[in-house]
Amino acid sequence: MIQLETLIVDAGKQQIGPVTFQVPEGKHAMMVGPSGAGKTTIVEAIAGLRRVIRGRILLGRVDVTAFHPADRALGLVPQDAVLMPTQTVRENLLFGVRVSSGKWLGWRTPRTQRGWMHWQERVCEMSDQLFLSDLLERSPDELSGGQKQRVALGRALMMRPSVLLLDEPFAALDAAMRSRMESLLDEHRQRHPCTILHISHDHDDRGRFGDLVIELPA
């Protein structure tokens, strides 16, 4: 579940909010609204990347408003991918594993041989699904925009989060790859149920994905 209670967020020169809405557990919500309405700012606040001025953020009935981003048990696919520039595709896919507290992953540290091999196997599985197997040792500056977006999606799905935040996750993909990634997301959701908040400017996405639509005013 994702629940915002009269949330006001610091957006630099302005404030966004108050915003109140709830996405029930296991549902896929589309968040829509005009440019400048604050969609990305709200997603960043839920992820812990924006300062909350007032209000609360609850994930699975837990108030995470003051939690560090790594302790929020969520996956984020930002609009511009935001990969670590000095790391390979493989290392970017493992980024969440490295920075997580480990409390919600079910293991203590990836430094154990057994634990590390488990995550390397997951990288191989995820890279096959994302058509990235031949790119694992490349750096982000060697990737196209669409390839970067697939890496960002894989990085989020690797963690099998209970909450998934998507900000225009398919915008840089061509039609064929977009269809494949949409199918991958559907398959992942069936195997690993999660609550999704999804920003998209494509009106067709509402019918394909949305269990409900959250519309922000101008």
N, C-alpha and C positions, 0 to 999 in steps of 0.2 A: 504494500500500500504506500502511496505517496500522498501526504496531506500537508497543505500550506494553510496557515491560520493568520489572516490579516498581515501578510508578509510585506514589508517595505525594504527594498534593497538599494544599496548605494551603487549608482551607476556613473560615478564620476561627477559630471556637472549637473546631474539631475538624480531624482529618486524614482524608482519603479514601485508602484503599489498604491494602496494596499491590495494584495492579491490573496484570494481564498478559493481553494478548490481541492478536490480529492479524487485520486485515481484508485479505485478498488484493487485489492490484491489480484494479481494475475491478468489484469486488463491492459489493453494497448490504447493509450489515449493520444490523440493528435492535438497539438497546441498550435493554433493559427491566430493570425492577426496582422495588421498592416506593419510595414517597416517602421521601426522605432517604437513599437508597442512594448518591447522589453522581453521578447521570447527567449533570446539567448541569455540575457542577464538573469532571468529566473532560473534557467537550467544551470547556469554557473553557480548561482546561489545554492541550489539544491546540492550541487557537487562540492560545495565548500570553497569555491573560488571567488566569491563575492561577499562583501561584508553585509550582514543583515542589520538593519537599523532597528527594526521592530518586528515582532511576530515570531512564529515558530515554524520549523520544518520537521515533520515526522515521517520516518520511514519504517514501515512495519510496526507502527504504534510506539516507536522509540523516538524521543525528541533528540534529533541530531544537530540542532541549530549551532551548538558550540563545538561540535566534533571536528577533529582534524580531517581533511579530505580522505586520507588513507584509511580512516576508521569508519567510513560510511557504508561500506559493503555495497558499492554500486559500480556500474560500468558507465563510462562516458565516451561518446564519439562526438568530438567537437566539429564545428563546421569546417574549419581549416586543417583538420587532421592533427596538427601540433605533435609531430614526432620528435624524438630526441635526435638532434642533428649529428651527434658524434657517435651514435650507436647504429648497429646494423639492423636490418629488418628482424632478424631473430631476436636480438636484444630488445628491440622495441616491443615485440610480442610478449616478452617476458618482463616488461617494465613493471606492470602491476604486481607481479609475483614478488619482485625485488623490494618494492616499497611498502607492500601491505604489512600490517601488524601480524598477520597470520591467524588472528582470532577466528575469522570466519572461513578460513580455507581448510581447516581440519588437519593442519600439520604445523610443526614448530619452525622449521628453518629449511630453506632449499639447499643448504650446504651439505646435508647428508646425501650420500651417494644415491640411496633409494629415492629420496624426495626429488633430487635434481633430475634423475633419469625419468621420473614420472612427468615432470614438466617439459623435458625435451621431447618426449613422446607426444605430449599435447601440442607442442609447437608444430611437429611434423603433421599431425592430424589437422590442425587448424590451417596450416599453410596449404595443404592439399585442397581443403574446402574453399579457400580463398584464391586459388590459382596463383600462389606465391612461392611455390616450392623452389623454383629456379632463382628466386630473388633473395633468399634468406641471408646471404652474406653481403648484400649491397647496402649502401648507406642511403638515407632519404634523398640526398641531392641527385641520386641516380634514378629516381623513380618519377613516373608521371603523376599527375594529380589524382587520377583514378586509382593508381596503385597505392599511393599514400593513404587514400581514404579506406581502401581495403585493409591495410595494415592497422589503421586506427580502429576499424570494426573488429578485427581479430584480437587486438589488444584488449578490448572491452569484453568480448565473448570468452576469452581464455579463462577469465576468473569465474565464469558461470554465476554472475551476480544475481541477487534477488531483485534489484532495481537497475534498469537500463535507461540511460538518457541519450537520446539521439538528436543531434542538431544538423539537419539536412545531410543525412549520412550517405545518400546516393547521388548527390548533386553533380559530382565530377565523373560519374560513370556513364558509359554509353548504354543504349537500350538493352543490348544483349546481356552485358555484365550486370546491369541494374536488376534485371529479371532473376539472374542467378543469385545475387546477393539477397534479394527479397525472399527467395525460396530458402536460402540458408538461414535467414532470420526466423522464418516460420518454423523450420525444422528444429532450430535451436530452442525456440520457445516451447515446442511440444515436448522436447526431451528434458528441458531444464526450465520449468515454469518461472516466469519473472514478470514484474510490473514494468511497463514501458511508457515513458513520456517522450513523444516524437514530434519534433518541429519539422514542418515541411511547407513549402510554398506551392507544391503540386496538389491541386484540388482533387485529382484522381486518387491520391493517397488516402483520402478520408474514407473512400469506399473500400479500398483494398485492405487497409490496416485497422482503421479506428473502431474500437468498441464504443468510444465516446469522443466527442470533440470539445476542447476547451478553447473558447474564443476570447482573445484579449482585445479590449477596446483601444482605439487610437490614443 
